[in-house]
Amino acid sequence: MQVAGLKQALKLEYVSLLWMVIEFSVGLQAGLKAHSILLVAFGLDSLLEIFSGGVLIWRLHKQQRTVDAQEIQRVEQFATRLVGGVLLLLAVYVVFTAGWNLWQHQAADLSWSGLTLSVLSLILMPLLAVAKRRLGRQLHSAALVEDGMCNITCAYMAGTVLIGALLTALFGWWWADSVAALVLVYFIVREGLEGLRGDAD
C-alpha cells in the first residue's frame, strides 16, 4: 500500500514541478513585458517552489529505498529554511518595487498570458492540494501535506494576480497591480516564516 502511495505521490510531485516551471517561465516573462511586479513576484515564487518540490521528490525517492530517515529530515529542514529565507527577501523586493511604482504612478500593461496562467493555476492548484494532503496522511508525510498547503497558497496568489490584472484592465486603475502585489506579500511572508521555523518538517 505504501509503495503504491509513494508512486502516486511522486507522480503528483512531477506534475506539480512541471506546472511550476511553466508558472515561472510564463509569469516572469509576462511580468517583465507588462511591467507587472505582481506577475514577476508570482513567477519568482514559482521558482522557489521548483526548488522545494525538487527536494521533496528527492526525499520520496530516498524513502522508496529506505534510506536513513534522519539524513532525509536534515536535508529537508535545511532546504525548507533556505527557501524560507529567500521568500522573505522576495517579500522585501516586492514591497520596495510596489512602493516605488505607487510613488511614480507607474501602471502595468494588460497581459493575456498572465491572465490565462492565473486562471489555470486557480483550477489546478486546489486539485493538487487535495490529492497531496490525502496521500501525505496516508504515508504519514508531514512534508507532503505541507506541500499541499503550498499549492493552496499558490492558488491564493493566482487569485490575487487575476484580481489585480482585471482591475487594471477593466477600470484603468493604475495602482491595482502594485496594491495587489502588496497583498501578495502576506502570502509570501507567511510561507517564508513557516520555512524558517521549519514548519514543513
Order of alpha helices (4+ residues) and beta strands (2+ residues): alpha-alpha-alpha-alpha-alpha-alpha
